[in-house]
Amino acid sequence: MREFSVPASTTVSAEENLTDMVWANADRFAGTVSFRRRVEGTWIDVTAADFAAQVMSVAKGLIAAGLEPGDRIALMSRTRYEWSLLDFAIWAAGAVSVPIYETSSADQVEWLLADSQAKAVIVEDADHRRRVDAVVDLLPEVRHVWQIEGPDGQTGAAGAVDELTALGGAIPNARVRARSRAVGADDLATLIYTSGTTGRAKGCELTHRNLLAEVRADITAYPKLLEPGNSVLMFLPMAHVLARAIAICAVYARTTLGHTSQIASLVSDLGTFRPTFVLTVPRVFEKVHAKARAQAHDSGRGSVFDAAEKTAIAYSRAREASGPSIGLRVRHAMFDRLVYRRLRAALGGRCVAAVSGGAPLSERLTHFFRGVGIPVLEGYGLTETTAAACVNTLDAARIGTVGRPVAGTTVRIADDGEVLIKGEIVTRGYWNDVAATAQAMPDGWFHTGDLGELDSAGFLRITGRKKEIIVTAGGKNVAPAALEDRVREHPLVSHCMLVGDRRPFIGALITLDDEALAGWRARRGLGNASSAARADDPDLLRELQRAVDAANESVSTTESIKRFRVLDEDFTEAGGDLTPSLKLRRNVIVQSRAVDIESIYQT
């Protein structure tokens, strides 16, 4: 199939904007718990009426500070309640929010603020403030810098929310309402700078229509998840378009939303918040699986976990065929008591599904978690498509695909295999970059740069990325992502990056998961070792070779990994190897690891 469309379930009228849901919830469902806010380890309810009042107060402060409709206001913070509050307050004041990843360097902050011509910046803490202060003198457009946390690190009288609330005390509510009503569906809502794997980030323009179309499409896709009475705990960066879209969905659908950014306390937060679904990226599931497996093996229950894992995968696969046999059902019920319920409890015990995006989760782990009772619903999208363009749902899922197009969206496969997308979720273009806009949408379709195929039922499978294709010296075209993901299924592997452009064969750079490696060495009676010594450990190399051999079984001989090099340190965002959404910066790694790559091809 070359093209598949799903008709829109609703329409976005020209007068609508994102703040309508806040005022409507306060008017009609004032006592509904919209948020649960974490304060000193305790979850505090925030009703729809409370939230609307806070949005109103902060918006009045922004107006009192002299910010005008259409002004850009940057927001640099970890995931927390104030992120959503400030986002909606910015929109209520008629302004445009510009999210900045809290991990961004001073140079990156300068570029985003300068390019967006931001008039104000709201940062979370003193560390973020220092990065802004380091460049603010170079940015004459920036008139205000506010800090969410006070000097003592706590949200209080010195914080941005209270400061803006006090500043706007004399502004009448009617002025905010007038600002809010003046914003239409086709007005700019946010500039999200795409992290990109090369060059400067581009500002992707998303309108109120884009976000409302995405929100309504997502709610249509997930009616059993995004509904009143349900809850979602957000721990992905709110600067990421997927987290942002689901957060707005929660407000629209009156699904209670919680925020946390402390990964160290995530298990505890899941246990106390008890979400009905979670939004995450594949790496989290890989870590959960690897940690559970390591703990089982360390406690002498490794054989039980391994058998439970095989049973869960078999049970999930059987659901796609004629159904599980009686014997499989019995084994599954036994392991549910011994293993699966503990894994579900780790997510709070109420989680009925997980929504995953950003990168593919291996089919094996997707089957494993579905067999455990936590279906992982993979989707596909980009910043330019306002998050999800395709999704698997509870009622229509095919493991190994990213699902069907969301409502109101058409997906087409070009002659060269590129995935093209059209619909109200597609951006209107890039900020101050007419050439990039024309290149991305030369014919009315957004050209994603990804390669894929549609099956007969309209499910999309992503097969690679055009710019990542490796062309070997023999002329073989190799899409690296699928094979990399299979190598990463091994618990010892943190990252894998294929190399081989204009080389005689495919090689790989492999980095190690320190936590999994420590457990692996401890089980063998080995102590700590230097990074270099660990990378040359013959037992470790044999273990990794088995992982590579298993992965190679999925591809042809010419596409398989012939040699690999274990690196002495992991790829990180801080080191410049990964984007904020944890994608490999391949061109950066090729340059920084040139010596390691060359060693693969030395005879």
N, C-alpha and C positions, 0 to 999 in steps of 0.2 A: 504494500500500500504506500502511496506517495503523499497522501494528505488526509488529515482527519480533523473534523470540527466538532465542538460541543456547543450547542446554542446557549445564549445567555439566559440565566434564570430570572434576572431582574435588570432594570435599566437605572443608570445614574442620571438624574435630571441636572440641568444646567445650574440650578440654584443651590445644589447640595454642597456641603463641605464636611470635613472630619469632626468639627466641633458639635454638629447637630446631635450626635449620639450622646454626648456628655449632658447637654441640656435636656434632651428627651428622657434619659435615664433618671435624672434628678426630678423631673416633673412627674413621671409615671411610676417610677420604681425607687423612690427616695431611700427606702430602708434596705434595699438589696446591697449585699456586700460585694462591692466592685473589686476591691483589693484587700490583701492581707499584707500588712507592712511589718517587716522584721525590725523590732526595736529591742536591743540588748537581749537577744535570744528568745524573745517572745513575739508571736504573731498578733498584731493588732488589726482589728477590722476597720476598713475604711468604706463607708457606705457611698452609694451613688450621689447622695446629697452632699456628703462631706467632700467628695472628690470635686464635684462641680463648684462648690464654694471655694475650694483651694485654687482651682484653675482660674476662677474669676479674680481672686485676690492677686495672684501672680501676674495675670494678664494686665490688670490695672497698674501694677508696678512697672511693667515693661512700657506701657503707654506713658506713664509719668516720667520715665527715663528718657523720653523723646524718640522712642523707636516708632517707625512709621510702617504702614502696610507695605508688604513686599520686602522689607529689610531682612537681611540674613542674620540669624543668630546661631552661633556655633555652640555645640553641647559636647563636652568631653568628660565622660564619667564611666565608671563601671556600672554594671547592671544593678539598679536599685529603684525603689519606688519613685524617687524624685525625677528620674529619667522620664517616666511616663507623664508625671505631673507637669514638668517643664515643657515637654513636647506639645501637649495639648494647650498649655498656656500660651506658647509661642503662636500656635495656630489661632487661638482665640483673639490674640492681639493683631491678627492679620499678617503676621510675619512668616518667615520661612526658616525651618530648622536645618542646621548643617551638622550632622553627627560626625564626631572625630573619635577614632579608636583611642582608648586611654593608653594604649601602648605606643602611640605615635611619638616619633622623635621631634625635637624642636624644629628641625628642618622641614619635616612633613607638616607640622602644625602651621608653620609660616606659609607654606605653599597653599594649604587649604583655606586659610584665612585671607590670604592675598587674592587668590583666584576667585573666591566666592564674594569678595568685598564685604566680609562680615562687619556689621556695626557693633556687635557685642559678642562676648564669649562667656559661657558659664562652665566652670571647671568643677571637679569634685573636691580636690584636696590640694594641700600645699605643694605636693610634687608636680601635679598638673599645672598649678599656678606658676611654678618656676619655669616650666617649659614655655608657657605663654609669655611670661615676663621677659624671657630671653630674646624674644623676637618682636614684642609688641611695639617697640620704638620704630621698627621698620614698616609698621602697618598703620598709616595715618587714618584709615577708615574706622579702625576699632576705637570706640569711645568708652566702652564699659567692659570690665572684667569682674564677674561675680564668682564666688566660691560657695559650693553647697555646704561643705563642712566648715565649722568655725575653727579658730586657731588651735583649739584643743583636740581637734579631730572628730568632734561630734557635731551633728546637726543641731543648731541652736540659734540664739538671738543674732549671732554674727554671720549666720549662714544665708545663702542666696534667697531661699524661700521666704524666710522671715524679713529679710532686708527689703525684698521687692514688695512684700505684703504691706510693710510699713510705708514704703515710698508711695504706693498707690492708694493710700487711705482716702484721699480727697477726690479720687476719680469715681464718678458715678457708675453703677453697674450698666446703665443704659449705654454708656460709651463703649464698653466692651461688646455688648450685644450688637450695637451698630457696626462695629468693626467686623465682628463675626459674620453678620448677615451679608456684609458687602463682599465676602469671599465666595467665589463661584467654583464649580467643579473643575473648570479648566485653568484655574489659577495654580501657580506653583506652590506645593506644600513643603517639599524638602529637596535638598541637593545632597545626594549620597555619592561620595567619591569612591569610585571603583578601585579596589586595591591594586589590581593589575599585577601581572608577573613581569612586566617590562615598563620602563619609562614612568613618567609622572601620572598620578591618578587623575582620572577625568571625572568631572562633576555630572552625575546622571540626574536629569531633571524628572522628578515625579510629581504629578499634579494630584489634587484632591480626587479627581476622577480615577486616576490610576490606582490609588490606594483603596478607594471605596469599591472599585470593581474587583480588586484582589480580595478584599475582605469578604465581600458577598459570595465570590466564587469559592473561597475557602470554607465558608460556613455551609454552603451547598454541598461541598465535598465531605465535610466532617460534621454532619448534623448531630451525631451521637457524642461528639467530643466538645464541640463549641455550642453549648446550650446552657441556659440558666441552671444553677445548682452544681455544675461541674467546676473544676479548677485546674489551673496549669501553673507550674513553677518554672519561671524563666531564669535560666542561668547562662544562656548564650549572650555574647555582647550585644547590647541594644543598638550599637552602631551598625550591626549587620541587618540587611533588609529583611531577612526571614524572621528574625526575632521581633523586629519592629512590626511587621505585618501581623504576626500572631498576637502580639500585645494589643494591637488595635482591634483585632478580631474579638479578643476577650472582652473588651469594653463594649463593643457593638452587640455581642451575643449575651452579655451579662454573665459571662463566665468569670469566676473569681481568679484574679491574677496575683501571683507573688513573685518577688524578685530576690535573687541571691547572686553574689559574685564570688563568694568564698568557696572555692573548690574543696578546700580542706574540710569544710563543714557541710559539704553537699549531702552526704549520706544522712547526717543528722537532720538537715533541713528537709530532705525528702520524707524522713520519718515523722517529723512534727507537722509539716504542711499537708502531707498525704494527698498529692495531686491525683486527679483522675486521668490525666495524660501529661506527657512531657514532650518538649521540643529539644532536640539535641542533634549532634553531629556524629558520624560513625565512630570517631575516635573514642568517644565516651563508651559506646557499647563494646568496642574492642578492649578497652581498659577494664570494664566490668567483668567481661568474660575471662580475660587473662588473670585478673586478681582472684576471682572465684576458683578458677582452676588451680592457681598456685597455692591458695590456702588449703584446698582439698588435698593436694599432693603433699604439702608440708605437714598436714595433720594425719597422714597415713590413709586418707580416704580417696586417694587419687583414682583408684580403679572404679569406685562408685561413681565419681563425677564423670569419668570418661564414658562409662556405660550409660549414664543419664544423658550425657551429651548426644551420644549416638541415637538413643531412643527418641529424644526431642526432635532431632533432625529427621529421622525416619517417620515420625508421627506427622510432622509438618508436610513432608513430601507426599505421604499417603493421602493427605487431605486434598491434594491436587489430582489424585488418581481415583481409585475406586473406594478410597477411605481406609482407615487403619483396621487391621485384623483384630480379632478378639485378643490374641496373644500380645499384640502391640499395645492395645488399650490397657491390658492388665499391667504390663511393664511401665507404661506411662503413668498410670495411677499410683504405682508403687514409688516411682521416682518423684512424682509430684509431692508426696509426703516427705521424702528424704531430701530433695534438692530444690525442685522448682519453686515451691512456696517461699523458700528462703530468698531466692532471687527476686521474686515479686515483692517480698517484704522490704527488700533494699530500696525499692522505689516508692515505699510508703504503704504498700498493701492494697491500694485502691486503683492503681494505674491499669486502664483497660487497653491502652495503646501508646505508642510513641511515634512521633512524626520526626523524620530524619531528612536532612538535606545537606547541601554543601559539597558532598562527595559520596561515592557509592559505598555501601556496606556490602561485604562479600555475601554471596548467596548462601554459603554455609552458615554464617552467623545470623543471617536473616531467618533462615529456617530454624536455627537453634532457638532464637528468642520467641518465634511464633509457637514453637513446640512447648516452650516454657509457659506460655500464656500471656506474652507481651508482644503482640504483633507490631513490627516496625514498619511503618508506612513510608516508603521512600518516595520522594518527589524530585522535581527538577525545575530549576529556574535560575535567573540571574538578577542582578540589581536592575538591569534594563527591562526586566519583565515584572518588576515590583514583587519579587520573590517567586512563588510557585507558578509555573506555567503548566506543569503536568503533575499529577499526584496519583498514588495508589490510595484506595480507600478501604474501609472495613468491609464494604460490600463488593468491591471490585479491585482485586489486587493480584498481580502476577509478579512473583519474586524474580529478580533479575532484570526487571523493567523499572522505569520511573513513573509508570502509570499513564493514564489518559490525560488529554488537555483539560484544564479547568474550564468551567462554564464561561462562554463568551470568547473562547480562544480557538485558533486554528493552528495546527502544526503541519508544516510541509517539509518533505525531504527533497533537497535540490539534487540536480543531476550528479553532482560530485559528492553527495552524501551529507552535505551540511544541513543542520536543523534550522529551519526558518520559522518564525512565529509572528502571528498577527492577532490583534485584539486590543481591548481597552486597557489591558494591563501593561502594554508596551510603552516605554518612555517616549516623550516627544522629542528627545534629543539630548545632546551634551552641552553643558553650560559653556558659553563663549567658544565653542568649537564646531563651527559649521562643517568643516572638512570631515571631522570624525563622525558627525551625525550622518552625512551623506554616504560615507563609507559603510557604516553599519546598517543603513536603511536605504539602499540605492533604488529599490523598486517597491517601496511600501511595506516590505517585509523586514523584520529585524533578523539580521544574519548573526547567529549566535557564535559561530566559530567552532561549535561542537559538531561531531559526526554522529549520526544515529540512523535507526531504522524503525519503521512502524510495522507492527504485526497486523493481522487481518481484523483484529478487534480494536485497533487504535491505540494499543499500548506502545509507548516509546522506549526503545533501548538505546542508551548512549554507548557508542563504540569507541570514541576517542575524541581528540581535539585536533583541528586542522594544523594549528601552529606547533603542536607537540609531536607531529609525525616524524619519526626517525627514518631517514633514508640511508641504508647501509651502502658500503662501497659496491656491493653487488646489485644495487638498485632495488632492494626489497624495502617496501614501505611498512613500517611497524608502528602501531598505535600503542604507546607504553602503558597506559593507565590500568588496563585489565590485568596484565601480568604483574605489575607492581602491587596491585591490591591482593593478588593471590599470595605473593611472597609475604606481604604484611599480615596474612592470616596467622603466621607463626607467632606465638606469644613473645619470643625474644626480639622480634623485629619491630622497631619503631617506625622507620621510614625506608622506602626503597625507591631509587630513581634509576631508570634505565638510561644507558648511554649507547652510542654506536653510530652517530651521524657521520657518514662518509668513512666509516671504519669497517673492517672485514667481518665483524660479528657483533652481536648484542652483548653488552656487559651491564653490570649493575653496581651502584653504590648502595651499601646497606648500613643503616645506623641501628643501634641497639636500645632496647627499653631497659633503663638502668634498674628499675624495680624488679622486673621479671628476671633480668640477668643475675641480680643478687640472690634471688631465690634459687635459681638454677645452679649457681655455684655452691650455695650452702648445702643443697641436697647432695652434692657430690663431695662434700667435705673440703671445699676450696675456700680460701679466705679472699679478702679484697685484693685487687691487683690494679696496676696502673692502666689507664685507658689503652695505651699502646700494647701492653702485654695481653690485655683481654682480647684485643682485636686479632692477635696472632695465636691465640690458644687453639691448638689442633683439635681438641674435643669440640670446642665451640664452632670451629670452621666446619667440622663434619656435620654437626647439628644443623647449621645453616645450609650446607650443601643439600641435605635431605629436604629442607624447605624449598630450596630452589628447584630441585629435581621434581618435587610434587607439583610446583607451580608450572614448570615447563610442560607437564603432561597436557595442559590445556591449549597449547599452541603448537604450531608447526616447528620443524627443526630449525629453519632459518630465522624464526621469530624468538627462539628460546635463548635464555641466558647461558652463555658459554663460560664466563668467568665473572667473579664479583670481588669487590674490595670492601672490607669492613672498616668504617671510619671510626676515629677515636673520639668523636663527639657527635651528638645528635643535631639534626637540623632544627633551628629555632627561629621564631619571629624576630627576637632580639638580635640574633646574629645575621639577619637579613636573608635567611634561607627560605622563610615561609612568609606568605602574605598574612594579614590579620585574620583571614578566613581559613588559614592553615593549608593553603595550596602551595605546592613547591614553586619557588622562583628558579626555574630550570636554568635560565641564562646566567643568573648569579652563581648558582652552584657549579655550573660548568667552568666558570672562570676561577672561582675560589678553590675548587678541587681539581684543578687541571693536572697537578702532579699525580693525584690518586687515580684519575681517569687514565692518564698515560701509563701508569703501572699495570693496568689491566691488559694493555695491548703490547707490553714488552714481552718478548719471548725468552 
